[in-house]
Amino acid sequence: MAIQLVTTAAQLRAASARLLAQKGGTSQGLVPTMGALHEGHAQLARTAVVQNDVVVASIFVNPLQFGEAADLDRYPRTLEADLALLDAEGVDLAFAPAVEEVYPGGEPLVRITAGPLGEKWEGASRPGHFDGALTVVAKLLHYGLPGAGLPGGGQPAYRAYFGQKDAQQLALVQRMVADLNFPVEIVPVPIVRSSDGLALSSRNRFLSEDERGAALVLSRALRLIEERANAHQPLDVESAQALVRSQPLVELDYFEVVDPRTLEPLAENCKETPFRGEALAIIAAKVGPVRLIDNVPLDA
């Protein structure tokens, strides 16, 4: 296995510096993950490898993002399989720190606050989730900084890769990086779906056969909105919501069309007005015991 596993920030910085020097590299990419990797993560890694000389993938199950200890304990840990997937995609370094490495003094007393953008949608259903997510992403972005400058002076280009499936998290990370002047470019990567349309997620493994079939109503409803947008028709979100609610195994949390930057619902274009412009259709639902999210960008 060519990929190198490191478990401390000091090891990561030293290994990054060594690899940049060996390759004469001018760029480094970071792929932050919580492990339990699938083809969606592989696409993140693949994109990063194409665009950078050195690529780091982090594998860290962040306790600050879980409201209940049982959910944290239940989250799958598949380090060997994760390393094999990353190695196959050409990732150079896997950073898999212990909780004590990331939070050496216990849970941090000072955290990143998501603010109003983090209080709606997923934030309303999972209070505090985005504060925990942004706090660890901020730390990971610092850890993933290139370990050495360029021979002639200056710093290597630095990019971090996030999937568009977690649309609200992506928007928050982009705002954090812009508002707090992080020296990193955030690169969004499109959603990867299975052949039946279901967005790939580490949570899909918890769906029964019947539940997985029921979950397809999420992507079907999103496609319906996308087709109407592309045809410049009224979106009629209410009828798409009704389609989701017609599936007895699915409990809809929210289904809305929002501005992709502010995540505020569109004031118009949704029911009677022919759709024009740019938007994002977002959905979240419980399918059996499993909470799933999905989205589709609209540009017409």
N, C-alpha and C positions, 0 to 999 in steps of 0.2 A: 504494500500500500504506500503510494507516494505522498499522500497527505500527511502533514505533521500535526499531532495533537499537542496542544499546550493548555495549561490549566491556570496560569497566573498572568497578570497584566505585564509583569516584568519579562516573563518568557515570551509573551506575544510581541512585545516591543523589540526584543533582541532578535527573534526569528524574522520579524518583518524587515528589520534593518539588514539582516544577512541576505535575505532573499532579494530585496531591492538592489543590493550591491551586486549579487551574483548575476542577476538578470539585466543589470543596467536599467532598471525599471524607472519609469517616470509617472506611474499611477498605481493606486491601490484601491481595491473595492472591498466593501464590507456587506455581508449578508446576515443580518440579525435574525435568529430563529429561536424557537422554544423546543426544537427537536421534533420527534415524531414526523420526520420529513416525508414528503410525497412529491409527485411530479410538479406541483406548483412551486415547491422550494427548488426543485431541480432547474426549473425555468429561471428562477432568480439567480441561481449559481451560474447557469449557462450564460445569461446576459452579462453578469459581472466578469466572467472569464474572457468573454469576447472584448470587453471594453477596458480591461485593466491588465497590467503586467503582473501584479500580485493580488490574490484574492483571499480574504479571511471570511470564514463563516463562524458565527457564534452560536453555541447551543447552550441555552440557559433557561430553565423553567423559573420564571420570575414570581416569587411568592406575593409580591405587592399587587399582582393583577388578579388574584383569586379572592373572592369574598368569603369563601368557606374553606376550611382546612381539608374537608373531604374532597372538594373539587381539585385542590392542589395535589393531594395524594393520588387521585384517580388519573391525573394527566399522564399519558404514556411516556415512558423513558426508553428509548431504543437507540442508545449511543452507537453500538456496533453497526447497525443497519444505516444509521445516519451518516457515519463516517464513510461507509462503502458508497452511498449515493453521492456524497460530496466529492469523494475521490474519483468516481467515474466521470464527474463533470469537470475535473481539472482544478478543483479548489486547492490552494497551497497549504492553508493553515486552518485548523479547526480550534476554536477557543471555547473550551468547555469548563468554565470555572465553577467552583463550589459556591454555595450561598455565602459562606464566610469570606470568600475572596471579594465578592461584589458588595456585600454589606458587612464589613468587618466589625462594626460596632453594634450589630443588630439592625433592626429596621431603621432607616434614616429618619432623623428628626426634621431635616429640611428636604422638601420634595418639589418637583416641578408640578405646578398646578395647571390643569388643562383649561380652566376658565369657562366662560359661557359656551364655547364651541364643544367642550367635553361634557356638558350637562344634558344634552338632548340625545335622542335616539338610543344608541348603545349606552351612553352615559346615564340616561334616565333609568334604564333597566338594570344597569350594573354600576351603582354609585361608587365612585372612587377608582374605578377600573382604569380610566385614562390617566389619572394622576400617577398610578403605579406604572403604567406602560411608558409614559413619557420620562419618568424618573430613570427607569432602567435603560431606555433608548439613549437618553443623554449620556449615561455612563458608558454604554457600549460604543457610542460615537467617539467618545474620548479614548477608550481602549483601542479602537480600530484605527486611530490616526497612524499614518505611515511612520515607521520607526526610525527613519533617517531622511535627511535632506538630499537634494540633488548635488552631484559633485561640483558643479559650477555655481552653486548657491540656489536658493529658492526651495520650494517644497513640492513633492509629487502631487499630482492631482488626486483628489480623494472623493470617492463616491460611495453612497450607501443605497441599497436596493430593497424596496418594499412592494409587496403585492397589492394590487388594486382591489382585491376582494375585501380587505379591511379598509374600506374607503374613508371612514371617519378617522381611524388611526393615521392613515396616510396624510389626510388633511391637517391633522394636529401636528404630526412630525414636521411637515412642510412649514407650518406656522412657527413652530418652536425654533427651527433652524433659521428662519428669516428674522424672527423677532429677537432672538438671542445671539445672532451673528455667529453661528457655528460654521467652521471652515470646511463644509462638506456639501456636495451636490446630492440631492435626493432624487433617485431615479425610480419612477413608478414602473411596474411590470404588470402587463395585463393578466386577468384571471385565466387560470387553466381549468378546463372542464373535462369531465369524463365524457365518453361518447354519447351518453344519454342526456347530457346537458347539466348535470349536477356539478356545482362548483366544488373543486377539490378542497378538502378540509381534513385536518387530523381528527375531527369529531365524527366524520362519516363512518368510521369503524364501529361506532357505538350504535348505529342504526340496524334494526332488524330488516329482513328482506321486505316486509310489508311497509315499514317506515321509510325505507329508501325509495320505494316506489311512490309513496305519498309525497316525499320531499321534492319530487320532480315538478310539482305544481309551482314551486317558487320560481324556477327558471322559465317555466311556461308562461307565467304571468308577466315576468320581466320581458320576455320576447314579445308578448302581445303589446306592451307599452312601446317597445322599440320599433315594432312594425308600424304602429300608428304614428310615431314621431317621424319615421323615415318617409311616410306618405303624407306628412303635413296635415294629419287629421287631429281632431281633438283627442286628448289622451284618455279621457274618461277613466281616471284611476279607480273610481268607485266600482266599476264593473270588473276590473282586474282584481281588486280586493275581494269582491264577492266570489271570484273564481277560486282564490286561495281558501276562503272560508268554507267553500263547498266540500273541501277535503276533510273528512272527520278526524283523521289522525294529526292534523296540522292546527296549531293554535297561533294565529297571527298576532304579532306584537305591533309592528308598524309596516306600512307600505306607502311610500310617499315619493314624490318627485321634487327634488331640491336643487338649489344652486350648488354647483360642485365645489365652490370655494368657501362659502359661508354655511352650507348645509341647511339654509333656511328654505322652507317650502316656497315654491313658486307662487306668486300672487295671482297668476293667470295661466293660460295655456293648458289647463288640466282637464277641463270638462267640455266646454262649448267652443273655446277659441282654437282654431287650427294651430298646431304647435310650430313654433319657429325658435331657433336659438340653440343654446347649450344648457344641458341639465344632467342630473344624475337620478336614476330611479333606484331607490334603496328599499330593501326588505329584510325583516327579521321575523323568525317564527320558531316555535318549539314543535319538533316532530317527535312524538313520543316524549322521552326525557331529554332529547338533544336539542340545543338551541343552535340554529343555523342562520347565517347572514349571507346576503348576495346583493349584487347591484349590476346595473348596466348603464354606461354613459349614453347620453342622447345628444345628437348634434345634427340638426336639420335646418 
